[in-house]
Amino acid sequence: MALASATAAASSPSRIIRRFSSSSSSSSPPPSLLPFAARPRAGSSPRASGYHRFAVRWQGRARALLGGFSDAGASESDDDDEDALRGGQREGEGEDAAAEPAAAAAVPERWDVLGLGQAMVDFSGMVDDEFLDRLGIEKGTRKIVNHEERGRVLRAMDGCSYKAAAGGSLSNSLVALARLGSSQSAGYPELKIAMAGSVGSDPLGSFYRAKLRRANVHFLSKPVKDGTTGTVIVLTTPDAQRTMLAYQGTSSTLSYDSDLADLVSKSNVLIVEGYLFELPHTIEAIKQACEDAHKNGALIAVTASDVSCIKRCYNDFWDIVGNYADILFANANEARAFCELPSTDSPMSATRYLSHSVPVVSVTDGVHGSYIGVKGEAIYIPPPPCLPVDTCGAGDAYASGILYGILRGASDLKGIGLLASRVAAVVVGQQGTRLRVQDADRLAESFAHHLDSLEFCSDV
């Protein structure tokens, strides 16, 4: 039985190696056809070019924000990580609710997944187009803002309802993965999920750490003394488009110290958030983390995160993706940016192109579906029926589904893609970026019931 074998594998010290990419170079394009940064370096090993290895290892409120932070309505419900706030609450009200849990769970010997990314508190609200026009904000964009710009937008939201969450693209994926991985109905051992990043010693930092812990994601980095935790204001219009304003704060600082190196050495999967590439002084830390993860046999995944980020950091991205990545997550525009293809080229073409350099490529294309690329081929994943409410977090949820399917031992890439698209559809059909506990239970149980019948995808 596939379920029984996967369960046994997860609790055994042994590793299961699955290769979705071929050791043959016949499907690889000539180096001259690859983006410059993706071309194999002189004297580099096949692994350094990223062609041959794919391993899965088993073991084991305006005023409130500008001053104190108000965690109003905190609860242990499915939405306990996304608390409803009302702008203009009293400064400092309810700060005790953001304190760390008194008793932390025992730290495991190894982590199934360690995420390396920006730790940001999200403030999400519904606005109309007139609100964006009044503030001179371009709809559907992501912009880095300073302290003053952030305050101006939050003051404009004063009196409006919005939600606060321990956000950031990567944490959305990790929370969804943790909830899928802790489902009791699926019959699998629980996945151990952790994140490393940078938060301040302010109330927002305490809020962030506590909320992730409640969602069963261990935030392992110590707070930066006197630091200011980064925030993202997510404004969603009635047409389900999202506009993001990011204030980086301490999230822009990241160093590869002995503590982080120890965490990487004890992780089976390392996933690096693409937004970190915007910060020039973090590139060396990313390289060191990927190098150590590779030496310890961990699977390495990279999220593209944003088109403008890719364009600004193109060579740095390809240096990591081409030399270390086993999985690349991107949407259609990001995939085309990686390949330097025009917007008229199809996502399938970009997927095929990238799959010559990265063993497994995941490309989402909104309502049109998604693709999984392997060995120069692209497997099409049709979208499930969905009435979109809020597209924010859709790609993050999709990535969690891909990782969950791989970690549970499935080898049918189309089946894994269908699971990922269902996870994304659930998130798109709700307000907020997080997969709810009851939805995670339902999805994990459904996947477990079908795992026995999955066979290696004929497309591959």
C-alpha positions as CSV (number, residue, x, y, z in Angstrom):
1,M,0.0,0.0,0.0
2,A,1.4,3.4,-0.9
3,L,0.0,5.0,2.2
4,A,1.5,2.4,4.5
5,S,4.9,2.6,2.8
6,A,4.9,6.4,2.8
7,T,4.1,6.4,6.5
8,A,6.8,3.9,7.3
9,A,9.3,5.9,5.3
10,A,8.6,9.1,7.1
11,S,9.3,7.5,10.5
12,S,12.4,5.6,9.3
13,P,16.0,7.0,9.4
14,S,16.4,5.8,5.8
15,R,16.1,8.2,2.9
16,I,13.9,7.8,-0.2
17,I,15.5,9.1,-3.4
18,R,13.2,9.9,-6.3
19,R,14.6,11.2,-9.5
20,F,12.2,13.1,-11.7
21,S,15.0,14.3,-14.0
22,S,17.2,12.2,-16.3
23,S,21.0,11.9,-16.1
24,S,21.0,12.0,-19.8
25,S,22.0,15.4,-21.3
26,S,20.2,14.7,-24.6
27,S,17.2,16.9,-23.6
28,S,19.3,19.8,-22.5
29,P,19.7,22.8,-24.8
30,P,23.1,23.9,-25.9
31,P,24.7,26.3,-23.4
32,S,24.4,29.1,-25.9
33,L,20.6,28.9,-25.7
34,L,20.5,29.3,-22.0
35,P,20.3,32.6,-20.2
36,F,23.9,33.8,-19.5
37,A,23.7,33.2,-15.7
38,A,22.3,29.7,-16.2
39,R,25.1,28.5,-18.4
40,P,27.3,25.8,-16.8
41,R,30.5,27.3,-15.5
42,A,33.8,26.1,-16.7
43,G,34.9,23.0,-14.8
44,S,31.6,22.8,-12.9
45,S,30.0,19.4,-12.0
46,P,26.7,18.3,-13.5
47,R,25.1,19.1,-10.2
48,A,26.4,22.7,-10.3
49,S,24.4,23.1,-13.5
50,G,21.2,22.0,-11.8
51,Y,20.3,19.3,-14.3
52,H,20.5,15.9,-12.7
53,R,19.6,15.8,-9.0
54,F,16.2,15.8,-7.4
55,A,16.1,14.1,-4.0
56,V,13.5,13.9,-1.3
57,R,14.9,13.1,2.1
58,W,12.9,11.6,4.9
59,Q,13.8,11.7,8.6
60,G,12.4,12.1,11.2
61,R,-4.7,50.1,12.8
62,A,-2.9,53.2,12.0
63,R,-2.4,54.5,15.5
64,A,-2.0,51.1,17.0
65,L,0.8,50.2,14.6
66,L,2.6,53.5,14.8
67,G,2.8,53.1,18.6
68,G,1.9,49.8,20.3
69,F,0.3,46.9,18.5
70,S,-3.3,45.8,19.1
71,D,-4.0,42.1,18.7
72,A,-7.8,42.4,19.0
73,G,-9.9,39.3,19.0
74,A,-7.1,36.8,19.2
75,S,-8.4,33.3,19.5
76,E,-7.6,29.7,18.8
77,S,-9.9,29.4,15.9
78,D,-8.9,28.4,12.4
79,D,-8.3,32.1,11.7
80,D,-6.3,32.8,14.9
81,D,-3.4,33.9,12.7
82,E,-5.5,36.5,10.9
83,D,-7.2,38.8,13.5
84,A,-9.8,41.3,12.6
85,L,-8.7,44.8,13.5
86,R,-10.4,48.2,13.2
87,G,-8.3,51.2,12.4
88,G,-7.8,53.7,15.1
89,Q,-7.8,51.4,18.1
90,R,-6.3,52.6,21.3
91,E,-2.5,52.5,21.3
92,G,-1.1,49.5,23.1
93,E,-4.5,47.8,23.6
94,G,-4.3,44.1,23.9
95,E,-0.6,43.7,23.5
96,D,-0.5,40.8,26.0
97,A,-2.3,38.7,23.4
98,A,0.7,38.8,21.2
99,A,3.1,37.3,23.8
100,E,5.0,34.1,23.1
101,P,3.3,30.9,24.3
102,A,4.6,30.0,27.8
103,A,5.5,26.4,26.9
104,A,7.1,25.7,23.6
105,A,6.9,22.2,22.1
106,A,10.0,20.0,22.1
107,V,12.4,20.8,19.2
108,P,12.8,17.9,16.8
109,E,16.1,16.4,15.9
110,R,15.5,17.3,12.2
111,W,13.1,19.6,10.3
112,D,11.2,18.3,7.3
113,V,11.2,21.9,5.9
114,L,13.1,25.0,6.8
115,G,12.1,28.2,5.2
116,L,14.4,31.2,4.7
117,G,12.5,34.4,4.0
118,Q,11.3,37.8,4.9
119,A,9.2,37.9,8.2
120,M,6.5,40.5,7.6
121,V,3.2,41.3,9.4
122,D,0.5,41.7,6.8
123,F,-2.3,44.2,7.1
124,S,-5.0,43.1,4.6
125,G,-8.2,45.0,3.8
126,M,-10.8,45.5,1.0
127,V,-10.8,48.8,-0.7
128,D,-12.3,50.3,-3.9
129,D,-10.5,51.7,-6.9
130,E,-11.3,55.3,-5.7
131,F,-9.3,54.6,-2.5
132,L,-6.2,53.7,-4.6
133,D,-6.7,56.7,-7.0
134,R,-7.0,59.1,-4.0
135,L,-3.7,57.9,-2.7
136,G,-2.0,57.7,-6.1
137,I,-1.4,54.0,-5.8
138,E,-1.2,51.9,-9.0
139,K,-3.5,48.9,-8.7
140,G,-2.0,45.4,-8.9
141,T,1.6,46.5,-8.1
142,R,4.0,45.8,-5.3
143,K,6.0,48.8,-4.0
144,I,8.6,49.2,-1.3
145,V,7.6,52.1,0.9
146,N,9.3,54.1,3.7
147,H,8.0,54.7,7.2
148,E,6.2,57.9,6.2
149,E,4.5,56.4,3.2
150,R,3.3,53.5,5.3
151,G,1.9,55.8,7.9
152,R,0.0,57.8,5.3
153,V,-1.8,54.7,3.9
154,L,-2.6,53.4,7.4
155,R,-4.1,56.7,8.4
156,A,-6.2,56.6,5.2
157,M,-7.5,53.2,6.4
158,D,-8.4,54.6,9.8
159,G,-11.9,53.4,10.6
160,C,-11.9,50.6,8.1
161,S,-11.8,46.9,9.0
162,Y,-8.7,44.9,8.1
163,K,-6.9,41.8,9.2
164,A,-3.4,41.3,10.7
165,A,-1.5,38.2,10.0
166,A,2.0,36.8,10.4
167,G,2.5,37.2,6.7
168,G,5.0,37.2,4.0
169,S,4.9,35.0,0.9
170,L,7.0,32.2,2.4
171,S,5.2,32.0,5.8
172,N,1.9,31.6,3.9
173,S,3.3,28.5,2.2
174,L,4.8,27.2,5.4
175,V,1.5,27.6,7.4
176,A,-0.5,25.9,4.7
177,L,2.1,23.1,4.6
178,A,2.1,22.7,8.4
179,R,-1.7,22.5,8.4
180,L,-1.7,19.9,5.7
181,G,1.1,18.1,7.4
182,S,-0.5,18.0,10.8
183,S,-3.9,16.7,9.6
184,Q,-4.9,13.7,11.8
185,S,-7.4,12.4,9.2
186,A,-4.7,11.6,6.6
187,G,-2.9,9.0,8.8
188,Y,0.6,10.4,8.2
189,P,3.2,11.4,10.7
190,E,3.3,15.1,11.4
191,L,5.6,17.3,9.3
192,K,8.0,19.4,11.2
193,I,8.1,22.9,9.7
194,A,10.4,25.8,10.7
195,M,11.3,29.3,9.4
196,A,14.3,31.5,9.9
197,G,14.3,35.3,9.2
198,S,14.4,38.6,11.0
199,V,11.9,40.3,13.2
200,G,12.3,43.2,15.6
201,S,12.0,43.2,19.4
202,D,8.9,45.3,19.1
203,P,5.3,44.1,19.7
204,L,4.8,43.3,16.0
205,G,7.8,40.9,16.3
206,S,6.2,39.1,19.3
207,F,2.9,39.0,17.4
208,Y,4.6,37.4,14.4
209,R,6.5,34.7,16.4
210,A,3.4,33.8,18.4
211,K,1.1,33.5,15.4
212,L,3.4,31.3,13.5
213,R,3.9,29.1,16.5
214,R,0.1,28.8,16.9
215,A,0.0,27.6,13.3
216,N,2.6,24.9,14.1
217,V,5.4,26.7,12.3
218,H,8.5,27.3,14.5
219,F,10.1,30.7,14.0
220,L,13.7,29.9,15.1
221,S,15.5,33.3,14.7
222,K,16.1,35.5,17.7
223,P,14.5,39.0,17.6
224,V,16.8,41.9,16.6
225,K,17.3,44.2,19.6
226,D,15.6,47.6,19.0
227,G,14.6,46.4,15.5
228,T,11.4,47.3,13.7
229,T,9.4,44.4,12.3
230,G,8.6,44.7,8.6
231,T,5.0,45.1,7.4
232,V,3.1,44.6,4.2
233,I,-0.2,46.5,3.5
234,V,-2.3,44.3,1.2
235,L,-5.2,46.2,-0.5
236,T,-7.7,44.0,-2.4
237,T,-10.2,45.6,-4.8
238,P,-13.6,44.1,-5.7
239,D,-12.1,42.5,-8.8
240,A,-9.9,40.4,-6.6
241,Q,-6.7,42.2,-7.6
242,R,-4.2,42.9,-4.8
243,T,-1.9,45.8,-4.4
244,M,1.0,45.5,-1.9
245,L,3.0,48.2,-0.1
246,A,6.0,46.7,1.8
247,Y,7.9,48.3,4.6
248,Q,11.0,46.1,5.1
249,G,12.2,47.1,8.6
250,T,14.5,44.5,10.1
251,S,13.3,41.9,7.5
252,S,16.0,43.4,5.3
253,T,18.8,42.1,7.6
254,L,19.9,38.5,7.4
255,S,23.2,36.9,8.3
256,Y,24.4,33.4,8.0
257,D,25.6,32.7,11.6
258,S,26.4,29.4,13.4
259,D,22.8,29.1,14.6
260,L,21.4,29.3,11.1
261,A,24.1,26.9,9.7
262,D,23.1,24.4,12.4
263,L,19.4,24.6,11.4
264,V,20.2,24.1,7.7
265,S,22.3,21.0,8.5
266,K,19.3,19.5,10.3
267,S,16.7,20.1,7.5
268,N,15.5,17.8,4.8
269,V,14.1,20.6,2.6
270,L,15.4,24.2,2.4
271,I,13.0,26.7,0.6
272,V,14.4,30.2,-0.1
273,E,12.0,33.1,-0.7
274,G,12.8,35.2,-3.7
275,Y,12.1,38.5,-2.0
276,L,15.4,38.0,-0.1
277,F,17.2,38.6,-3.4
278,E,16.2,42.2,-3.2
279,L,18.6,42.7,-0.4
280,P,22.2,42.7,-1.7
281,H,23.8,41.9,1.6
282,T,21.7,38.7,1.9
283,I,22.9,37.1,-1.3
284,E,26.0,35.6,0.4
285,A,23.9,34.2,3.2
286,I,21.6,32.5,0.7
287,K,24.6,31.0,-1.1
288,Q,26.1,29.7,2.1
289,A,22.7,28.2,3.2
290,C,22.2,26.5,-0.2
291,E,25.8,25.2,-0.2
292,D,25.4,23.7,3.2
293,A,22.0,22.3,2.4
294,H,23.5,20.7,-0.8
295,K,26.3,19.2,1.2
296,N,23.8,17.6,3.6
297,G,21.7,16.2,0.8
298,A,18.7,18.4,1.4
299,L,16.3,19.3,-1.4
300,I,16.5,23.0,-2.3
301,A,13.5,25.0,-3.5
302,V,13.4,28.7,-4.6
303,T,10.3,30.9,-5.0
304,A,10.4,33.6,-7.7
305,S,8.2,36.0,-5.7
306,D,8.1,39.0,-8.0
307,V,8.9,40.0,-11.6
308,S,10.5,43.3,-10.7
309,C,12.6,41.5,-8.1
310,I,13.8,39.0,-10.8
311,K,14.7,41.8,-13.2
312,R,16.7,43.7,-10.6
313,C,18.5,40.7,-9.3
314,Y,18.6,38.5,-12.5
315,N,22.2,37.3,-12.2
316,D,21.9,36.6,-8.5
317,F,18.7,34.6,-9.0
318,W,20.3,32.5,-11.8
319,D,23.4,31.9,-9.8
320,I,21.3,30.2,-7.1
321,V,18.7,28.7,-9.3
322,G,21.1,27.3,-11.9
323,N,23.6,25.9,-9.4
324,Y,21.4,24.7,-6.5
325,A,17.7,24.6,-7.0
326,D,15.8,21.3,-7.3
327,I,12.4,23.1,-7.5
328,L,11.5,26.5,-8.8
329,F,8.2,28.1,-8.1
330,A,7.0,31.0,-10.3
331,N,3.9,32.4,-12.0
332,A,3.7,32.9,-15.7
333,N,5.1,36.4,-15.8
334,E,7.9,35.5,-13.4
335,A,8.8,32.4,-15.5
336,R,9.0,34.6,-18.7
337,A,11.2,37.1,-16.8
338,F,13.6,34.2,-15.9
339,C,13.8,33.2,-19.5
340,E,13.8,36.8,-20.9
341,L,10.9,35.8,-23.1
342,P,8.3,38.4,-24.3
343,S,4.8,38.5,-22.8
344,T,3.4,36.9,-26.0
345,D,5.2,33.6,-25.3
346,S,3.1,31.0,-23.5
347,P,3.7,29.9,-19.9
348,M,4.1,26.4,-21.3
349,S,7.1,27.6,-23.4
350,A,8.7,29.2,-20.4
351,T,8.1,26.1,-18.3
352,R,9.8,23.9,-20.8
353,Y,12.7,26.3,-21.2
354,L,13.3,26.5,-17.4
355,S,13.0,22.7,-16.9
356,H,16.2,22.3,-18.9
357,S,18.0,24.1,-16.0
358,V,16.0,23.1,-13.0
359,P,14.9,19.5,-12.3
360,V,11.3,20.4,-11.4
361,V,9.6,23.7,-12.4
362,S,6.2,24.8,-11.1
363,V,4.5,27.6,-13.1
364,T,1.0,29.0,-12.2
365,D,-1.2,30.9,-14.7
366,G,-4.2,32.0,-12.7
367,V,-7.6,31.0,-14.0
368,H,-5.9,29.3,-17.0
369,G,-4.3,26.6,-14.8
370,S,-0.7,25.7,-14.2
371,Y,2.2,23.7,-15.4
372,I,4.9,21.4,-14.0
373,G,8.1,21.2,-16.1
374,V,10.5,18.2,-16.2
375,K,13.2,17.4,-18.7
376,G,12.1,19.9,-21.2
377,E,8.4,18.9,-21.1
378,A,5.5,20.6,-19.4
379,I,2.5,18.8,-17.8
380,Y,-0.6,20.9,-17.9
381,I,-2.7,21.1,-14.7
382,P,-6.3,22.3,-15.3
383,P,-7.8,24.7,-12.8
384,P,-10.6,23.5,-10.5
385,P,-13.9,25.4,-10.4
386,C,-13.5,28.5,-8.2
387,L,-15.2,31.8,-7.5
388,P,-12.4,34.2,-6.8
389,V,-12.7,36.4,-3.7
390,D,-9.1,37.3,-3.0
391,T,-6.1,36.2,-5.1
392,C,-3.6,37.1,-2.5
393,G,-1.7,34.0,-1.4
394,A,-2.8,31.8,-4.3
395,G,0.8,31.1,-5.5
396,D,2.0,30.5,-1.9
397,A,-0.8,28.0,-1.4
398,Y,0.0,26.2,-4.7
399,A,3.7,25.8,-3.6
400,S,2.6,24.2,-0.3
401,G,0.5,21.6,-2.2
402,I,3.5,20.7,-4.4
403,L,5.8,20.3,-1.4
404,Y,3.2,18.4,0.5
405,G,2.7,15.9,-2.3
406,I,6.5,15.3,-2.7
407,L,7.0,15.0,1.1
408,R,4.2,12.4,1.3
409,G,6.0,10.2,-1.3
410,A,3.7,10.7,-4.4
411,S,5.4,10.2,-7.7
412,D,2.6,11.3,-10.0
413,L,3.4,14.8,-10.9
414,K,0.0,15.5,-12.4
415,G,-1.7,14.2,-9.2
416,I,0.6,16.5,-7.1
417,G,-0.3,19.4,-9.4
418,L,-4.0,18.8,-9.1
419,L,-3.7,18.8,-5.3
420,A,-1.7,22.0,-5.4
421,S,-4.3,23.7,-7.6
422,R,-7.1,22.6,-5.2
423,V,-5.2,24.1,-2.3
424,A,-4.8,27.4,-4.2
425,A,-8.5,27.4,-5.2
426,V,-9.6,27.1,-1.6
427,V,-7.4,30.1,-0.6
428,V,-8.6,32.2,-3.6
429,G,-12.2,31.5,-2.7
430,Q,-11.9,33.1,0.7
431,Q,-10.8,36.5,2.2
432,G,-7.3,36.1,3.6
433,T,-4.1,34.3,2.6
434,R,-4.1,31.3,4.9
435,L,-5.4,27.8,4.4
436,R,-7.9,27.1,7.2
437,V,-7.5,24.1,9.4
438,Q,-10.7,22.4,8.4
439,D,-9.9,22.8,4.7
440,A,-6.4,21.4,5.2
441,D,-7.9,18.4,6.9
442,R,-10.2,17.8,4.0
443,L,-7.6,18.2,1.4
444,A,-5.0,16.0,3.2
445,E,-7.6,13.2,3.7
446,S,-8.6,13.3,0.1
447,F,-5.0,13.1,-1.1
448,A,-4.3,10.2,1.2
449,H,-7.3,8.3,-0.1
450,H,-6.1,8.6,-3.7
451,L,-2.4,8.0,-3.1
452,D,-2.7,4.2,-3.4
453,S,-3.9,4.5,-7.0
454,L,-1.3,7.1,-8.2
455,E,1.2,5.8,-10.7
456,F,4.2,7.6,-12.2
457,C,2.9,10.2,-14.6
458,S,3.0,9.1,-18.2
459,D,3.8,12.6,-19.3
460,V,7.2,12.3,-17.5
